[in-house]
Amino acid sequence: DVSEIIAVRGGGIRLVCMDKISDTSNLGSIIRTAAAFGVDGVVLSSDSCDAWYRRCVRVSMGTIFKVPIYRVNDLQGLCKELGERGVDTIAT
């Protein structure tokens, strides 16, 4: 659960949050990049593609096994909660 990471690490966490990602190759690449930067987890909205689809795992080059993957129903609510707990949010 994402809230467990927040409770343990406090405000010094790094999460990559993604909404409605539909391409498994792109997701695998993002996971690989996130792992290279040492993020604490990848959060996907419930309507994103399957992170465990074979193409995504292959493109991630196995880093999917090193980065916790979370799927949440209310991504906006999570981002709001993160902000309230002092976690910096960067979005484009």
ZAMARGU-4260 file (C-alpha; in steps of 0.2 Angstrom, whole numbers, plus 5000, padded with zeros to 4 digits):
<rodrens>
0) 5000/5000/5000 | 5006/5017/4996 | 5002/5024/5012 | 5014/5012/5021 | 5028/5020/5011
5) 5022/5037/5016 | 5021/5032/5034 | 5039/5025/5034 | 5048/5037/5024 | 5038/5053/5028
10) 5039/5067/5015 | 5056/5061/5007 | 5049/5049/4995 | 5049/5049/4976 | 5035/5041/4967
15) 5031/5041/4948 | 5012/5043/4946 | 5004/5039/4930 | 4986/5041/4924 | 4978/5031/4910
20) 4994/5024/4902 | 4989/5013/4888 | 5005/5007/4879 | 5014/4993/4888 | 5031/4997/4879
25) 5030/5015/4885 | 5026/5009/4903 | 5040/4997/4903 | 5052/5011/4897 | 5046/5023/4911
30) 5048/5009/4924 | 5066/5006/4918 | 5070/5025/4919 | 5061/5026/4936 | 5072/5012/4943
35) 5088/5020/4936 | 5083/5036/4946 | 5080/5026/4962 | 5061/5030/4964 | 5052/5022/4979
40) 5037/5016/4968 | 5027/5018/4952 | 5009/5022/4955 | 4996/5018/4941 | 4978/5023/4939
45) 4966/5008/4939 | 4963/5011/4920 | 4981/5010/4915 | 4988/4995/4905 | 4994/4979/4914
50) 5012/4982/4921 | 5014/4963/4921 | 5010/4961/4903 | 5025/4952/4895 | 5030/4966/4883
55) 5030/4978/4898 | 5041/4967/4908 | 5053/4964/4893 | 5055/4983/4889 | 5058/4986/4908
60) 5073/4975/4906 | 5068/4966/4923 | 5068/4982/4933 | 5050/4980/4936 | 5055/4967/4949
65) 5065/4981/4958 | 5052/4994/4959 | 5036/4992/4969 | 5021/4994/4957 | 5004/5001/4964
70) 4987/5002/4956 | 4975/5015/4964 | 4957/5019/4960 | 4958/5037/4964 | 4975/5044/4958
75) 4969/5062/4960 | 4964/5059/4978 | 4981/5050/4981 | 4991/5066/4974 | 4980/5077/4985
80) 4985/5066/5000 | 5003/5066/4995 | 5003/5085/4995 | 4994/5086/5012 | 5008/5075/5019
85) 5022/5087/5012 | 5027/5076/4997 | 5032/5087/4983 | 5023/5084/4966 | 5030/5087/4949
90) 5019/5085/4934 | 5018/5089/4916
</rodrens>
